[in-house]
């Protein structure tokens, strides 16, 4: 009886322990599963692309270049991210020698762009240099800087720094592009430092050369001003000629108009005389006398005309007959 009760007690205790175990296990699953599920996602932020890396087998997927977004990749899988925009590199001060043997300290800066448009180029870049590719680019830049500096003398380095920087960009690009498919898009010399004594001598040479260039520029300006004066004189001469021609044309037209008016007046008078002549060509002396008197005297205003001539008898008789 006692043994049977003990057995029931043990069985009840085992069931209670099992319930607690499963309860704890279920609780852990409810907590851990969402965490594991969330860890199975990976995000690629804007401005980057990525290669998929499986940490479980240490394998990189070189067939797909992933763009920005959120991906379900599973546990133990993440992304190796690369920037798609220009990357700015500011190196520490570099000591080099110029072509004339002087020591110069340079603070360089440059910008590069990764070959993110090609999965093959990105895969080769990672498989060859890993994620420390920028350190390799900086090492190549250091070698390029020292080689290029040896081709310029101190004066050129001070007076034409922009040309030196362009040469550095071209040289560095010619080294990184074939080897790493990395494009160098800019190169700057942020500072160029010399020994104080050397620096003063170089500045004196620069100032002297600038004075020479200023003198040449002033000479060219004087020549241009002289040419401009000649050109202005030519334009003024042409303007005077044009104005004189215009005035002459106006005067000629005016005189021609006066001549035309006189001609018209003469023509009108000639036609009037011809008409009068035609109208009286058939009259005798007596009829002509009557015509003139009637046209000039009778046809006028008697209240305003006074004649000191006696009326011819013939005319008076003719008037009486009217």
C-alpha positions as CSV (number, residue, x, y, z in Angstrom):
1,X,0.0,0.0,0.0
2,X,2.8,2.4,0.9
3,X,4.8,1.3,-2.1
4,X,1.8,1.9,-4.4
5,X,1.3,5.5,-3.0
6,X,5.0,6.2,-3.4
7,X,4.8,5.2,-7.0
8,X,1.8,7.5,-7.6
9,X,3.7,10.3,-5.9
10,X,6.7,9.8,-8.1
11,X,4.6,9.7,-11.2
12,X,2.8,12.9,-10.3
13,X,6.1,14.6,-9.6
14,X,7.5,13.5,-12.9
15,X,4.5,14.9,-14.8
16,X,4.9,18.2,-13.0
17,X,8.6,18.4,-13.8
18,X,7.8,17.5,-17.5
19,X,5.1,20.3,-17.6
20,X,7.6,22.8,-16.3
21,X,10.2,21.7,-18.7
22,X,8.0,22.0,-21.7
23,X,6.7,25.3,-20.4
24,X,10.2,26.7,-20.2
25,X,11.1,25.2,-23.5
26,X,8.1,26.8,-25.2
27,X,8.7,30.1,-23.6
28,X,12.3,30.0,-24.8
29,X,11.2,29.2,-28.3
30,X,8.7,32.1,-28.2
31,X,11.5,34.4,-27.2
32,X,14.4,33.0,-29.3
33,X,12.6,32.1,-32.5
34,X,11.7,35.8,-33.3
35,X,15.3,36.8,-32.5
36,X,16.7,34.1,-34.8
37,X,14.2,35.0,-37.5
38,X,15.2,38.6,-37.2
39,X,18.9,37.7,-37.4
40,X,18.2,35.9,-40.7
41,X,17.7,39.2,-42.4
42,X,20.4,41.5,-43.7
43,X,20.2,45.1,-44.9
44,X,22.2,46.9,-47.6
45,X,22.0,50.6,-47.0
46,X,21.6,53.2,-49.8
47,X,24.8,54.2,-51.5
48,X,26.3,50.7,-51.3
49,X,26.3,47.3,-53.0
50,X,27.3,44.0,-51.5
51,X,28.6,40.5,-52.0
52,X,26.9,37.7,-50.0
53,X,29.1,35.9,-47.5
54,X,28.2,32.6,-45.8
55,X,30.1,32.5,-42.6
56,X,29.1,28.9,-41.9
57,X,31.2,27.6,-44.8
58,X,33.4,30.8,-45.3
59,X,32.2,31.2,-48.9
60,X,31.5,34.4,-50.9
61,X,28.9,34.4,-53.7
62,X,30.7,36.0,-56.7
63,X,27.7,35.5,-59.0
64,X,25.4,38.3,-57.7
65,X,26.1,41.9,-56.8
66,X,23.3,42.9,-54.3
67,X,21.8,46.4,-54.4
68,X,20.4,48.4,-51.5
69,X,17.5,46.7,-49.8
70,X,16.5,44.2,-47.1
71,X,17.1,40.4,-47.8
72,X,16.3,37.2,-46.0
73,X,19.7,35.4,-46.0
74,X,19.4,32.9,-43.1
75,X,21.6,32.4,-40.0
76,X,25.3,32.8,-40.4
77,X,25.0,34.8,-43.7
78,X,25.8,38.5,-44.1
79,X,26.9,41.0,-46.7
80,X,30.3,42.4,-47.6
81,X,29.4,46.0,-48.5
82,X,31.2,48.4,-50.9
83,X,30.4,52.1,-51.5
84,X,29.2,53.2,-54.9
85,X,30.1,56.9,-54.6
86,X,33.5,58.6,-54.8
87,X,35.6,57.9,-51.7
88,X,37.8,60.7,-50.4
89,X,41.3,59.7,-49.0
90,X,43.4,62.2,-47.0
91,X,46.9,60.8,-46.6
92,X,49.3,61.9,-43.9
93,X,52.3,64.1,-44.8
94,X,54.6,62.5,-47.3
95,X,58.3,63.4,-47.8
96,X,59.6,63.4,-51.4
97,X,62.4,64.8,-53.5
98,X,61.9,67.2,-56.5
99,X,63.7,66.8,-59.8
100,X,66.4,69.3,-58.6
101,X,67.1,67.3,-55.5
102,X,65.2,69.4,-52.9
103,X,63.3,67.7,-50.1
104,X,59.6,68.7,-49.9
105,X,56.8,67.6,-47.5
106,X,53.4,67.1,-49.2
107,X,49.9,66.6,-47.8
108,X,48.1,64.8,-50.6
109,X,44.4,63.9,-51.0
110,X,42.7,62.0,-53.7
111,X,39.3,60.5,-54.7
112,X,38.6,57.0,-56.1
113,X,35.6,55.0,-57.4
114,X,35.2,51.2,-57.2
115,X,34.1,49.2,-60.2
116,X,30.6,48.6,-58.8
117,X,29.0,48.3,-62.2
118,X,30.8,44.9,-62.8
119,X,30.3,41.9,-60.6
120,X,33.4,40.3,-62.0
121,X,35.6,43.3,-61.2
122,X,34.2,43.5,-57.7
123,X,34.6,39.8,-57.1
124,X,38.2,40.0,-58.3
125,X,38.9,43.0,-56.1
126,X,37.6,41.2,-53.0
127,X,39.2,37.9,-53.8
128,X,42.6,39.6,-54.3
129,X,42.7,42.4,-51.7
130,X,39.8,41.5,-49.3
131,X,38.2,44.4,-47.5
132,X,41.6,46.1,-47.1
133,X,41.6,47.3,-50.7
134,X,41.9,51.0,-49.7
135,X,45.2,50.4,-47.9
136,X,46.5,48.9,-51.2
137,X,45.3,52.0,-53.1
138,X,47.1,54.3,-50.6
139,X,50.3,52.3,-50.9
140,X,50.1,52.7,-54.7
141,X,49.4,56.4,-54.3
142,X,52.5,56.8,-52.1
143,X,54.7,55.2,-54.8
144,X,53.1,57.3,-57.5
145,X,53.6,60.5,-55.6
146,X,57.3,60.0,-55.1
147,X,57.9,59.1,-58.7
148,X,56.0,62.1,-60.1
149,X,57.6,64.5,-57.7
150,X,61.0,63.6,-59.1
151,X,59.9,64.9,-62.6
152,X,59.2,68.4,-61.4
153,X,61.6,71.0,-60.0
154,X,60.8,73.2,-57.0
155,X,59.7,76.2,-59.0
156,X,57.2,74.2,-61.0
157,X,55.8,72.6,-57.9
158,X,55.1,76.0,-56.4
159,X,54.0,78.0,-59.4
160,X,52.0,75.3,-61.2
161,X,50.5,73.1,-58.5
162,X,47.4,72.4,-60.4
163,X,49.3,70.8,-63.3
164,X,51.3,68.7,-60.8
165,X,48.1,67.5,-59.3
166,X,46.6,66.6,-62.7
167,X,49.8,64.7,-63.5
168,X,49.5,62.8,-60.2
169,X,45.9,61.9,-60.9
170,X,46.8,60.5,-64.4
171,X,49.7,58.5,-63.1
172,X,47.9,57.0,-60.2
173,X,44.9,56.2,-62.4
174,X,47.2,54.4,-64.8
175,X,48.4,52.2,-62.0
176,X,45.1,51.4,-60.2
177,X,42.8,50.9,-63.2
178,X,44.6,48.0,-64.9
179,X,45.5,46.3,-61.6
180,X,42.4,46.9,-59.5
181,X,39.8,48.3,-61.9
182,X,39.7,51.3,-59.6
183,X,39.3,54.8,-61.1
184,X,41.1,57.8,-59.7
185,X,38.7,60.8,-60.2
186,X,40.7,63.6,-58.5
187,X,44.0,64.4,-56.8
188,X,44.9,67.5,-54.7
189,X,48.0,68.8,-53.0
190,X,46.6,70.2,-49.8
191,X,49.9,71.7,-48.7
192,X,53.5,71.9,-49.9
193,X,56.2,72.6,-47.3
194,X,59.9,73.4,-47.6
195,X,62.7,74.3,-45.4
196,X,62.4,78.0,-44.4
197,X,65.5,79.1,-46.3
198,X,64.6,77.2,-49.4
199,X,61.0,78.4,-49.3
200,X,62.1,82.1,-49.2
201,X,64.4,81.6,-52.3
202,X,61.6,79.8,-54.2
203,X,59.2,82.6,-53.4
204,X,61.6,85.2,-54.6
205,X,61.9,83.4,-57.9
206,X,58.2,83.1,-58.2
207,X,57.7,86.8,-57.5
208,X,60.3,87.7,-60.1
209,X,58.7,85.4,-62.7
210,X,55.3,86.9,-61.9
211,X,56.7,90.4,-62.5
212,X,58.0,89.3,-65.9
213,X,54.6,87.8,-66.8
214,X,53.0,91.1,-65.6
215,X,55.3,93.1,-67.8
216,X,54.4,90.9,-70.8
217,X,50.7,91.2,-70.0
218,X,51.0,95.0,-69.8
219,X,52.8,95.1,-73.2
220,X,50.0,92.9,-74.7
221,X,47.4,95.2,-73.2
222,X,49.1,98.3,-74.8
223,X,49.2,96.6,-78.2
224,X,45.5,95.6,-77.9
225,X,44.6,99.2,-76.9
226,X,46.5,100.5,-80.0
227,X,44.8,98.1,-82.3
228,X,41.5,99.1,-80.7
229,X,42.1,102.8,-81.3
230,X,42.9,102.1,-85.0
231,X,39.8,100.0,-85.3
232,X,37.7,102.8,-83.7
233,X,39.2,105.3,-86.1
234,X,38.3,103.1,-89.0
235,X,34.8,102.8,-87.7
236,X,34.5,106.6,-87.2
237,X,35.8,107.2,-90.7
238,X,33.3,104.8,-92.2
239,X,30.5,106.5,-90.1
240,X,31.5,110.0,-91.4
241,X,31.5,108.7,-95.0
242,X,28.1,107.1,-94.5
243,X,26.7,110.3,-93.0
244,X,28.2,112.4,-95.8
245,X,26.7,110.1,-98.4
246,X,23.3,110.3,-96.7
247,X,23.3,114.1,-96.6
248,X,24.4,114.2,-100.2
249,X,21.6,111.9,-101.2
250,X,19.1,114.0,-99.3
251,X,20.4,117.2,-100.9
252,X,20.3,115.6,-104.4
253,X,16.8,114.3,-103.8
254,X,15.7,117.8,-102.6
255,X,17.3,119.5,-105.7
256,X,15.8,116.9,-107.9
257,X,12.4,117.6,-106.3
258,X,12.7,121.4,-106.9
259,X,13.7,120.7,-110.5
260,X,10.7,118.5,-110.9
261,X,8.4,121.2,-109.5
262,X,9.8,123.8,-111.8
263,X,9.4,121.5,-114.7
264,X,5.8,120.8,-113.7
265,X,5.1,124.5,-113.3
266,X,6.7,125.2,-116.7
267,X,4.7,122.4,-118.3
268,X,1.5,123.7,-116.7
269,X,2.1,127.2,-117.9
270,X,3.0,125.9,-121.4
271,X,-0.2,123.9,-121.4
272,X,-2.2,126.9,-120.2
273,X,-0.7,129.2,-122.9
274,X,-1.4,126.5,-125.5
275,X,-5.0,126.3,-124.3
276,X,-5.4,130.1,-124.5
277,X,-3.7,130.2,-127.9
278,X,-6.0,127.4,-129.1
279,X,-9.1,129.2,-127.8
280,X,-8.3,132.5,-129.5
281,X,-6.5,131.3,-132.6
282,X,-9.6,131.8,-134.8
283,X,-10.5,135.3,-133.7
284,X,-9.8,138.5,-135.7
285,X,-8.5,141.7,-134.1
286,X,-11.9,143.0,-133.1
287,X,-13.1,139.8,-131.6
288,X,-9.7,139.3,-129.8
289,X,-10.1,142.8,-128.3
290,X,-13.5,142.0,-127.0
291,X,-12.3,138.7,-125.5
292,X,-9.5,140.3,-123.6
293,X,-11.7,143.0,-122.2
294,X,-14.5,140.7,-121.2
295,X,-12.1,138.2,-119.6
296,X,-10.1,140.8,-117.6
297,X,-12.6,143.5,-116.9
298,X,-16.2,142.3,-117.0
299,X,-15.3,139.0,-115.5
300,X,-13.8,140.7,-112.5
301,X,-15.2,142.6,-109.6
302,X,-16.2,146.1,-110.7
303,X,-16.5,147.3,-107.1
304,X,-12.8,146.7,-106.6
305,X,-11.3,147.5,-110.0
306,X,-10.5,151.0,-111.2
307,X,-9.3,151.6,-114.6
308,X,-7.6,154.8,-115.8
309,X,-8.2,153.9,-119.5
310,X,-11.0,155.0,-121.6
311,X,-13.1,152.3,-123.0
312,X,-12.4,151.9,-126.7
313,X,-15.3,152.9,-128.9
314,X,-15.3,149.5,-130.5
315,X,-15.4,147.8,-127.2
316,X,-18.1,150.1,-125.8
317,X,-20.2,149.5,-128.9
318,X,-19.6,145.8,-128.4
319,X,-20.7,146.0,-124.8
320,X,-23.7,148.0,-125.7
321,X,-24.6,145.3,-128.2
322,X,-24.6,142.7,-125.4
